[in-house]
Amino acid sequence: MTDPDCTALAALHAAAFSDTRAWSTDEFSSLLSSPHCFCVSDDGGFALGRCIADESELLTLAVHPVRRRNGLGRTLLQAFESESQMRGATRAFLEVAEDNTAALALYQASGYQITANRPDYYRRDNGGQIAASLMEKTLN
C-alpha cells in the first residue's frame, strides 16, 4: 500500500487485537509520517515496520479474524522482510505476546528465534499482563 488509509489500519488493528488497546488513527498517521516506517498490506491484513540502518523492526502484523489460517500472515511477513531488505536491513526483530501461540508459530516457522523476554510487557483489557518474547532473524 503506497499511501495507507490510517483509519482503515486502525479499524483492522482493533479487529485483530480485540483483547488489547487498539492503535488509533493518529498513532498510525504519526508512525507513517516517518521516512523510516512502512506498511505492506492486503485487503485483510497489514504489516507495519520501521527500518533504521541495517535493522528492521516489525511493529505490528494484523490479520482480520475472518482471514486467518489461510497464509495471509505468512505472506505479509514475507512482504515485510522483502521491503526491509530493499531498505538495507540485514536483520529483523519483533516483540510478540508469549501467549500468542499462532504468531509465535508463524515467526518460528519463518526462521525467527526467541532472544529475550520482557515480563509484564503487554497489558490486556481485563487488567492482566503478559510477557513479550523478543525474536530476531537474519535476513538473507
C-alpha positions, 0 to 999 in steps of 0.5 A: 500500500503506497499511501495507507488509509490510517483509519482503515489500519486502525479499524483492522488493528482493533479487529485483530487485537480485540483483547488489547488497546487498539492503535488509533488513527493518529498513532498510525498517521504519526508512525507513517509520517516517518521516512523510516516506517512502512506498511505492506498490506492486503485487503485483510491484513497489514504489516507495519515496520520501521527500518533504521540502518541495517535493522528492521523492526516489525511493529505490528502484523494484523490479520482480520479474524475472518482471514486467518489460517489461510497464509495471509500472515505468512505472506505479509511477513514475507512482504515485510522482510522483502521491503526491509531488505530493499531498505538495507536491513540485514536483520529483523526483530519483533516483540510478540505476546508469549501467549500468542501461540499462532504468531509465535508459530508463524515467526518460528516457522519463518526462521525467527528465534526467541532472544529475550523476554520482557515480563509484564510487557503487554497489558490486556483489557481485563487488567492482566499482563503478559510477557513479550518474547523478543525474536530476531532473524537474519535476513538473507 
